[in-house]
Amino acid sequence: MVFHEVRFPPNLSFGSVGGPERRTEIVALQNGHEERNTPWAHSRRRYDAGVGLRSLDDLEALIAFFEARRGQLHGFRWKDWSDYKSCPPSRKTGPLDQPLGQGDGYRTVFGLVKTYRSGAQDYVRPVAKPVLGSVTVAVAEDPKVEGEEFTVDPATGEITFAVAPPLGARISAGFEFDVPVRFDTDRIQISVASFQAGDVPGVPVVEVRL
């Protein structure tokens, strides 16, 4: 079981259906009230890759990708077209998009995250699969040069600075990212006649924890 650093064909994931899933445990009390709790700190995303198929060539590409991943065995990258940037979809990413923390004069490694805010509440999502070449970084709003002042590990989402950011300096970054996923089935059932009639196969994909 390994993770393949390859992206599911973006033209096929473009028409997919899916999004975040939460797990909430609800206990109904005798007095009509309820208690709610969750065992998950982070959401998990699910998609249906079959919805994006439009031609027999797409089917062939899907089967080839499925076989190369050995079904559910190996993970891969997935582009979620509804949420793949550190900024709103209509904007271009920039080094001030997402706060990553503050420097202490010693720490050189920071993980990429994306913060979702609504009212007074927020959720910080770890980003483990940034798109290579898309990451820009700033320290105290001063953009840094990749390869000289920092490096990015696209397999983990970690940024490593050549020199530790000074105490109190705000670290921020902009980036595009993929979702680490695997197929959620070991079988794909396809009927060419049904497909040509508009019936697409279900191909479930689920996010994996890294």
C-alpha positions in Angstrom: 0.0 0.0 0.0 1.7 3.2 -1.2 0.6 6.6 -2.4 1.2 7.3 -6.1 2.1 10.9 -6.8 -0.1 11.1 -9.9 -3.3 13.1 -10.4 -6.5 11.6 -11.7 -7.2 13.0 -15.1 -8.5 16.5 -14.4 -10.8 16.5 -17.4 -12.6 13.5 -15.9 -12.8 14.9 -12.3 -14.2 18.2 -13.7 -17.7 16.8 -13.9 -17.6 14.8 -10.8 -20.0 15.1 -7.8 -18.8 15.2 -4.2 -17.5 17.2 -1.3 -16.7 17.1 2.4 -18.3 14.6 4.8 -18.5 14.8 8.6 -19.3 12.2 11.2 -21.5 13.3 14.0 -22.7 11.0 16.8 -26.1 12.0 18.1 -27.7 10.6 21.3 -31.4 11.4 21.9 -32.1 11.9 25.6 -35.3 10.9 27.4 -36.3 14.6 27.9 -36.2 15.3 24.1 -32.9 17.0 24.2 -29.8 15.5 22.4 -26.1 15.3 22.9 -23.8 15.6 19.8 -20.2 14.7 19.5 -17.7 13.8 16.7 -14.8 11.4 16.6 -13.3 13.2 13.6 -11.1 16.3 13.9 -11.1 16.7 10.1 -13.7 16.2 7.4 -13.3 13.5 4.8 -14.2 14.1 1.1 -16.0 11.7 -1.2 -16.5 11.9 -4.9 -18.1 10.0 -7.8 -15.7 9.9 -10.7 -18.2 8.2 -13.0 -20.3 11.4 -13.5 -17.4 13.1 -15.4 -17.2 10.5 -18.1 -18.4 11.7 -21.5 -17.0 9.3 -24.1 -15.6 5.8 -24.6 -12.1 7.3 -24.6 -12.9 8.6 -21.1 -13.9 5.1 -20.1 -10.6 3.7 -21.4 -8.6 6.3 -19.5 -10.6 5.5 -16.3 -10.0 1.8 -16.6 -6.2 2.3 -17.2 -6.0 4.6 -14.2 -8.0 2.1 -12.0 -5.8 -0.8 -13.1 -2.6 1.1 -12.5 -3.7 1.9 -8.9 -4.7 -1.7 -8.4 -8.3 -0.7 -7.4 -8.4 0.4 -3.8 -4.8 -0.5 -3.0 -2.9 2.6 -3.9 -3.8 6.3 -3.3 -3.5 9.1 -5.8 -4.1 12.8 -6.2 -7.5 14.3 -7.0 -8.3 17.8 -8.2 -11.5 19.0 -6.5 -12.6 21.7 -8.9 -14.8 23.3 -6.3 -12.0 23.7 -3.8 -8.4 23.6 -5.0 -6.9 27.0 -4.2 -5.8 28.9 -1.1 -8.1 31.8 -2.2 -11.5 32.1 -3.7 -11.8 30.4 -7.2 -12.1 33.7 -9.0 -8.8 35.0 -7.7 -5.2 34.3 -8.4 -3.2 32.7 -5.5 -0.8 34.9 -3.7 1.8 34.6 -0.8 -0.5 36.3 1.7 -3.5 34.0 1.2 -3.3 31.7 4.2 -1.5 32.2 7.6 0.7 29.3 8.5 1.9 30.6 11.9 4.6 32.8 13.4 8.3 32.6 13.5 10.2 31.9 16.8 13.7 32.4 15.5 14.4 28.6 15.6 11.7 26.7 13.7 12.3 26.3 10.0 9.6 23.8 8.9 5.9 24.8 8.5 3.0 22.8 7.2 0.6 24.2 4.6 -3.0 24.7 5.8 -6.2 26.3 4.6 -8.6 28.1 7.0 -12.3 28.1 6.4 -14.2 30.9 8.3 -17.9 31.5 8.9 -18.9 34.1 11.5 -16.8 33.6 14.7 -15.9 30.0 13.9 -13.2 28.6 11.7 -11.7 25.2 10.7 -8.0 24.7 9.8 -7.5 22.0 7.2 -4.0 20.5 6.7 -2.9 20.5 3.1 -0.6 17.6 2.3 -0.6 17.6 -1.5 0.3 21.1 -2.9 0.6 21.3 -6.7 4.3 21.5 -7.7 5.3 25.0 -8.7 2.2 26.7 -7.4 3.4 27.6 -3.8 4.3 31.1 -3.0 5.5 32.1 0.5 5.9 35.3 2.5 7.5 36.2 5.8 6.2 39.4 7.4 4.5 40.1 4.1 7.9 39.9 2.3 7.7 37.3 -0.6 10.4 34.7 -0.6 12.2 33.0 -3.4 11.6 29.2 -3.8 14.8 27.3 -4.1 16.9 30.0 -2.5 15.0 31.0 0.7 12.6 28.1 1.0 11.8 24.7 -0.4 8.5 22.8 -0.7 7.9 19.1 -0.3 4.9 18.4 -2.7 4.4 14.9 -1.1 3.9 16.3 2.5 2.9 19.9 2.1 5.8 21.0 4.3 7.8 24.3 3.7 11.4 24.4 4.9 13.1 27.8 5.2 16.9 28.1 4.7 16.9 30.5 7.6 14.4 30.4 10.5 11.9 33.2 10.3 12.5 35.8 13.1 10.5 35.9 16.3 6.9 37.1 15.8 7.1 37.2 11.9 3.9 36.1 10.2 4.3 33.2 7.9 1.8 33.0 5.0 1.5 31.1 1.7 -0.6 30.8 -1.4 -1.0 27.6 -3.4 -3.1 25.2 -5.4 -3.6 21.7 -4.0 -4.9 18.2 -4.6 -6.9 15.9 -2.3 -5.2 12.5 -1.4 -7.7 9.8 -2.3 -8.2 6.2 -3.3 -10.9 4.3 -5.2 -13.6 3.2 -2.8 -14.4 0.0 -4.8 -12.4 -2.9 -6.3 -14.9 -3.3 -9.1 -16.0 -1.1 -12.0 -19.1 -2.4 -13.9 -19.4 -1.0 -17.4 -21.9 -1.6 -20.2 -21.0 0.2 -23.4 -24.6 0.1 -24.6 -25.9 1.6 -21.4 -23.1 4.2 -21.4 -24.0 5.3 -24.9 -27.6 5.6 -23.7 -26.6 8.0 -21.0 -26.1 5.6 -18.1 -22.7 6.3 -16.4 -21.0 3.8 -14.0 -20.6 4.7 -10.4 -16.9 5.1 -9.5 -16.7 6.1 -5.8 -13.5 7.9 -4.6 -12.7 8.7 -0.9 -10.1 10.8 0.8 -7.4 9.1 2.7 -5.6 10.2 5.9 -1.9 10.7 5.6 
